[in-house]
């Protein structure tokens, strides 16, 4: 405190201005900028996750269609006679069409 009282008013103002500048710099350096960077990273991660979700929903719809087709094919194959062979089926069709 004694040191402070020995300074002139202009020196005290310069010292307070410098201390204020350093304090503001430290607040920005260690609080504002890291929060801003974290916010940007979070927003980027959200954008990437939304894109992945959209891609997954499209793939899920395609999977559902393919699963239905596979079930239809399984039903058709199950309804054929046990002794069915493709060669005999083609021969019968060829004989009918001559």
C-alpha positions as CSV (number, residue, x, y, z in Angstrom):
1,X,0.0,0.0,0.0
2,X,2.9,2.3,0.7
3,X,4.2,1.8,-2.8
4,X,0.8,2.7,-4.2
5,X,0.7,6.0,-2.2
6,X,4.2,7.0,-3.5
7,X,3.0,6.8,-7.1
8,X,1.6,9.9,-8.8
9,X,-2.0,9.9,-10.0
10,X,-1.0,9.4,-13.6
11,X,1.2,6.4,-12.7
12,X,-1.7,5.0,-10.6
13,X,-4.0,5.3,-13.7
14,X,-1.4,3.7,-15.9
15,X,-1.0,0.8,-13.5
16,X,-4.7,0.4,-13.1
17,X,-5.2,0.5,-16.8
18,X,-2.4,-2.1,-17.3
19,X,-3.8,-4.4,-14.6
20,X,-7.3,-4.1,-16.1
21,X,-5.9,-5.0,-19.6
22,X,-4.1,-8.0,-18.2
23,X,-7.3,-9.1,-16.3
24,X,-9.4,-8.8,-19.4
25,X,-6.8,-10.6,-21.4
26,X,-6.7,-13.5,-18.9
27,X,-10.5,-13.7,-18.8
28,X,-10.7,-14.0,-22.5
29,X,-7.7,-16.3,-22.8
30,X,-8.9,-18.8,-20.1
31,X,-12.7,-18.4,-20.1
32,X,-14.2,-16.9,-23.2
33,X,-12.0,-18.5,-25.9
34,X,-12.2,-22.1,-24.5
35,X,-16.0,-21.8,-24.1
36,X,-16.3,-20.5,-27.7
37,X,-14.1,-23.4,-29.0
38,X,-16.1,-26.0,-27.1
39,X,-19.3,-24.5,-28.4
40,X,-18.0,-24.7,-32.0
41,X,-16.9,-28.3,-31.5
42,X,-20.3,-29.2,-30.0
43,X,-22.1,-27.6,-33.0
44,X,-19.9,-29.5,-35.4
45,X,-20.5,-32.8,-33.6
46,X,-24.2,-32.1,-33.7
47,X,-24.1,-31.5,-37.5
48,X,-22.1,-34.7,-38.0
49,X,-24.5,-36.7,-35.8
50,X,-27.5,-35.3,-37.7
51,X,-26.0,-36.4,-41.0
52,X,-25.2,-39.9,-39.6
53,X,-28.8,-40.1,-38.3
54,X,-30.2,-39.2,-41.7
55,X,-28.0,-41.7,-43.4
56,X,-29.0,-44.4,-40.9
57,X,-32.7,-43.7,-41.4
58,X,-32.4,-44.0,-45.2
59,X,-30.4,-47.3,-44.7
60,X,-33.1,-48.5,-42.3
61,X,-35.8,-47.9,-44.8
62,X,-33.9,-49.7,-47.5
63,X,-33.2,-52.6,-45.1
64,X,-36.9,-52.8,-44.3
65,X,-37.7,-53.1,-48.0
66,X,-35.1,-55.7,-48.6
67,X,-36.3,-57.7,-45.6
68,X,-39.8,-57.7,-47.0
69,X,-38.5,-58.9,-50.3
70,X,-36.5,-61.7,-48.7
71,X,-39.6,-62.8,-46.7
72,X,-41.7,-62.8,-49.9
73,X,-39.0,-64.9,-51.7
74,X,-38.9,-67.3,-48.7
75,X,-42.7,-67.7,-48.8
76,X,-42.6,-68.5,-52.5
77,X,-39.8,-71.0,-52.1
78,X,-41.6,-72.6,-49.2
79,X,-44.8,-73.0,-51.3
80,X,-43.0,-75.1,-54.0
81,X,-43.2,-78.9,-53.9
82,X,-40.4,-80.7,-52.1
83,X,-39.2,-82.5,-55.3
84,X,-38.9,-79.2,-57.2
85,X,-35.8,-78.7,-59.4
86,X,-35.1,-75.9,-61.7
87,X,-34.0,-78.1,-64.5
88,X,-37.2,-80.1,-64.5
89,X,-39.3,-76.9,-64.3
90,X,-37.5,-75.4,-67.3
91,X,-38.0,-78.6,-69.3
92,X,-41.7,-78.6,-68.6
93,X,-41.9,-74.9,-69.7
94,X,-39.8,-75.6,-72.8
95,X,-42.1,-78.6,-73.6
96,X,-45.2,-76.5,-73.3
97,X,-43.8,-73.7,-75.4
98,X,-42.2,-76.1,-77.9
